[in-house]
Amino acid sequence: MGGFAENTSVSVEKTRLELERVLRNYGAMKQGVFYDDIAGLAIVSFEIAIRAAHDPISAPAPKRAVCLRIPLPRLGDRRFLFDERKRTHRPPEKQRTLWEQACRSRWRCILLLVKAKLETVSSGASTLEREFLADLKLADGRTVHEVLERSFRGESAGPLLLPAGEPS
């Protein structure tokens, strides 16, 4: 079975611009879309106070800081270097072509993920906290995921502080 957008021709740059536009359209503030191709990581960071369509206007929506860390394909990954069917190493230009396609596909997935979560919250089908729980930034700058991951490994994760932007 093929992956989502595995044959997309939409450039990474165009997808990132579209992602920034989506964030703006849903009211995200202080947004940033970063990537590190060498480390194989994308970071989508923003602050948002989103209110569901059916929520009363009297109470302001709480502002939340969100930071998604999403793995990106790495040029040196075995799937790009080696053709398993032929049991041969791929030429560098083929490696780069396959890697670029995988990057385009991953960025389309990132866009879909963020857009779907924001629309789900906006429509009232869920809450911002529920959709982005793992990616909510805490007062000390860590995400809920980072704290829980350390705890699951048996390491001291420190106190679980209120989310960033939350009144103390």
N, C-alpha and C positions, 0 to 999 in steps of 0.2 A: 504494500500500500504506500502510495506517495505521500509526502508531507505537504502541509499547507503552503501554498504559493511557491512550490518547488520549481516552477518554470516561469516565475515572474520576470518581467523585463524592467520593472520599475526600479530605478536606481536607489541606492541607499540614501543618497543626499535628498532626493525627492521625498522619500518616505519619512526621513527625519523632519523635514520641513512640514510635512502633513501632520506629523505627531505634535509638533510645536503648535500648529494651528488648532488642532483638536483640543489640546490643553488650554489654550487661550479661550476657545469657544465655550468651554465648560467653566471658565472663571479662574483657572489656575494662575497663581501669582508666583513670583520668584522661581520660574521654571528653568530647568536646564536639561539638555539632552547631551550626554557625553559618551565617548567610546574610547576604548583602548584595544586596537586590533592585536597588539602583541600579547597583552594579558588575556585577550579574549573576553572582554567585558563591556557591556553597555550599562549606563546608569541614566535613569529617568527620574529626575527629582523636581518636586514642585510643592507649593503650599496651595491649599484649596479650602474653601468654605462652600460646600455644595448643599443645596437644599432640594429635597425631593419635590416634585410638582404638587403633591397634595399636602405638604407641610404648611402649618399656619405661618404667616409672615411675622407675627408678633415676636417670636423668639429668634435671635440671630443664630445661624448655623455656625457650629464651632469650626474654627480654622484648624486644619491638620496639615502636618508636614509629611510628605510621602517620598520614599526613596526606593525605587525598584532597581535591583542589581540583576542583570540578565546575562547569562553566558553567551558569548559570540563564538562562531567557528574560528579556529586558529589555522593559519596557513600551513603550519607544520603538522596538523592532525593526520594520522595514518590514512583516513578515508580519502584524503586528497593526494597523498604521496604514492599510494600503492593501489593497483587495480587487483582486487581479490580474485576476480574471475580469471584473468590472464596470468595472475601471479607475477606481475612485472611492476617496476617502478614507473610512474608516469613522468613524462617530460615536464619541466618547470612551467611552461606556458599552459599546459592542461591542468596542472595543479592549481595555478592561479585562476583559471576560468571556473573550475569547480568550486573553489573557495569563494570567489565573488558571487556566484549563484547562490551558494549557501548563505552568505551574508545578506543578500537581497531578500531571500526567503525569511531569515530570522527577523530582520527589521520589519517585514510585513506582519509577522506574528506579534511582535512587540506592539505595533500600531493597533492591531486587532484586539489584543489583550486590554490595553489601556482604554481604548474607545468603548469596548463592551462593558468594562467595569464602570466607567463614568456614566454611560447611558443607563445602566442598570440602577445606579444610585439616583440619577436624575429623574428616572421614571417612577421612583418610589418602590421598586421591587426589592431593594436592599438598601443598606446604609454604607456610607463611606468606610466606617470602621470595619464592617464585615468584609467588604470587598478588598480592602487594602490592609487588613490587620497585620500581616507579617511585615509589610513594608512601611508601617507607620514609624516615624522617627520619635524617639523618646527625648526627654529633656536633655540627656547627656550626649545626644547625637547618634546613639546606636539605634538600630531598628529592632522591633519586637523579634523578628527572625534571628538576628544576631544574638540576642540575649537567650532565646530558647535553644538555639543551636549549641551554645556553650553549656547550657544546663543539661541538655540531652547527652553531651559527651562527658558529663560528670565534673565539669570545671565550674569554678565559682563564677557566676554571671553577674554578681553584684545586685544591687537593688533594682527593681523594676519601677522606674520613675514615670511620672505622668507624661503623656505625649507632648511633644513640642507644640507650643501655641496654646496649650490648655491652661486656664487660670489656676494659680496655686492656692 
